[in-house]
Amino acid sequence: MHSDDSFRRGPIVIALVLSIVLVVGVLAGAKLVYDKAAHQPVAMSDVGSPLGDSAQCHDFLEALPEHVLGHKRAQIADPAPAGAAAWQSDSTRRVTIRCGVDAPLQFTALSERIDAANAEWVEVGDATPGSTLRTWYSVDRFPIVAVTADAEALGEHETPLEELEGAVSVLENKETKPHPIPLTDLQVHAGEEHSATCRALLKSVPDSFGKDITYRKNTTVSLPDGSAVWTAAGFEPVVLRCGVEFPKSYKAGERLNQINSVPWFEDTTLRNGTTASTHYALDQKATVAVNLPHEAGNAALVAITEALESIR
């Protein structure tokens, strides 16, 4: 009886041992792949860092810590762009830095500033659907530094900035001049009828719109007459100007976007570094222009269209 039990248990024990060995092998192999990925050089494209080769950026890179948010400093794959650094734990958890970049077009007097690492920063979100990438630009240090990370790299942290204070402190204290608020350069059409229409419109526009990204009216910044602006942290503003000159880029037969009873013409002239285009409401008592970033979607135009219809 005992010999039969031993005979039956033998294959079971062997199978159990083999299973354990297999699991250990899989875990060891996974760790090997993970470690290999963590030590792979990080490929970073050259997006243009005019001062990346400067002595200031060299000193900044030298002062950077060995770890950021627990990610280890990584090599940059050749050809390495000037002024670049990175930290990674694997191919999906990574923090990158670029020194000597230009200020983003999203940086205007409307931008909300963040105090961190003994500096002031503005955040710019990635408008790509599904992306959680965010970039923080130093706006009171010279040269400008851009720090990029996504939700997976951040983990439970809000930003990766605090651990960079030592390196940031070697940079010069110097304010960056904000870019002009969109549409402030448009020519205004004179006339009391336009002024009355615009006053009525500004009273009728909503305080907020949008679901995935909520834009709220900003009343803290001085704007030209006939203007309204809505902002969302990390994204370009929606700007409305009423009573402007009719767009010179409009030609007969242009494709229009009809929203309810209002036809909209889109001036598709885009600037580098921005997803925004300018939309004009046609057939109104006063020409209305709207700076519409991609991430705002149609929610802004629908809300402004409803306001236009309410004042007829």
Secondary structure, 3 states (H helix, E strand, C coil): CHHHHHHHHHHHHHHHHHHHHHHHHHHHHHHHHHHHHHCCCECCCCCCCCCCCCHHHHHHHHHCCCEECCEEEECECCCCCCCEEEEEEECCEEEEEEEEECCCCCCECCCCEEEECCEEEEEEECCCCCCCCEEEEECCEECEEEEEECHHHHCCCCCCCHHHHHHHCCCEECCCCCECCCCCCCCECCCHHHHHHHHHHHHHCCCEECCCCCEEECCCCCCCCCEEEEECCCCCCEEEEECECCCCCCCCCCCEEEECCEEEEEECCCCCCCCCEEEEECCCCCCEEEEECHHHCCHHHHHHHHHHHHCC
